[in-house]
């Protein structure tokens, strides 16, 4: 079995792809569901042209996110296995209420399908706001 390169992790690859996708599609927001904040920091590392909504269950993670460029923290109660749909919907509603997203705009979402394991971000999704 081939070992993964230590130079680029799966999370880092997903983060850079999310930023490229946001540029290519002229997205209005990137939503990062994260336990530790690492996903949102990796997205910020690639300097997207839009804000990053860091959705987390930990107040400490939200506070730490404030020091990174372009990250807006949002604390939620818990993540919903297996697909986090309720947290994604809550984040979109929150962003719409604050005029970060409008109807017809595009949002890029990054999250992990392995719950409770920091560093397991392995999914990127693109949605059009209705």
C-alpha positions, -999 to +999 in steps of 0.1 A: +000+000+000+013+034-009+020+058+020+007+093+018+031+122+013+037+142+043+040+173+021+004+175+013-023+160+035-058+151+023-072+180+043-047+205+027-056+192-008-094+196-001-087+231+013-067+243-017-093+228-041-121+246-022-103+279-027-096+272-064-133+263-069-144+295-051-123+315-076-135+295-106-172+297-098-170+332-082-185+318-050-197+342-023-186+322+008-167+291+019-182+272+048-157+249+067-171+225+093-143+218+117-137+205+152-101+218+157-102+248+133-074+233+112-097+231+081-106+268+082-069+277+088-058+256+058-085+273+036-073+307+048-037+298+040-046+299+002-060+334+005-095+331-009-113+362-022-143+354+000-149+350+037-146+316+054-174+306+078-158+284+104-185+262+119-174+245+151-187+230+183-159+245+204-158+280+217-120+278+220-117+269+183-140+299+174-118+323+194-086+309+178-102+313+144-104+351+149-067+355+144-067+341+109-074+362+079-109+361+065-124+336+090-158+343+107-165+318+135-199+302+142-204+280+172-230+252+169-243+228+194-231+195+178-223+179+145-249+155+131-235+122+118-233+110+091-235+140+067-238+172+088-267+184+067-284+202+096-252+221+105-247+231+068-284+243+066-280+263+099-248+279+086-264+289+053-294+304+072-270+323+095-251+336+066-282+347+047-295+365+078-262+385+079-262+392+041-231+370+035-252+350+011-280+359-012-304+338-033-287+325-064-252+328-051-227+299-049-212+285-016-184+261-013-186+237+017-157+216+031-162+190+059-151+156+071-171+125+069-153+109+099-168+126+129-149+136+160-116+130+144-096+162+139-078+164+106-103+142+087-116+167+062-122+148+030-152+163+013-159+194-007-194+204-020-208+233-041-243+246-035-264+273-051-284+292-025-322+290-029 
